[in-house]
């Protein structure tokens, strides 16, 4: 018995469109944030490289020092320090201090720190959306609770059938 492929042109077009949307979303994210991610990766790679010490040459015999013409300049450092850019903004000191007060078992310490940190908006914690799921809630603002406008009786009257569950359908009950 063969497996039935339930694909018709409508479903095939749907998947093609979904694939193209995802591809465009990835390209857009890469265009916006690709350079920052690459810079961060280069900084991490540079930090992993072993430190190369400068070679010391044998001292030459002492000679009279030349007269200084201007102020001495700093010697260049052996390894250029790349600016390390993290994904997140630094934590405020007040919030960081919560880590060291009490223990999580007593709802203090790490527990209180994480709950406080969770209340911050993602835009205040992260420099840019790290994953594509971040884009849904990015810069939305505070949540707004909407009040239900209809009354309870209006919902009951519009939800239940007026002529019983097993009765023949009344034309007034059908939405055309």
Secondary structure, 3 states (H helix, E strand, C coil): CCCCCCCCHHHHHHHHHHHHHHHHHHHHHHHHHHHHHHHHHHHHHHHHCCCCCCCCCCCCCCCCCCCCCCCCCCCCCCCCCCCCCCCECCCCHHHHHHHHCCCHHHCCCHHHHHHHHHHCCHHHHECCCCCCCHHHHCCCCCCCCCCCCCCHHHHHHHHCCCCCCCCCCCHHHCCC
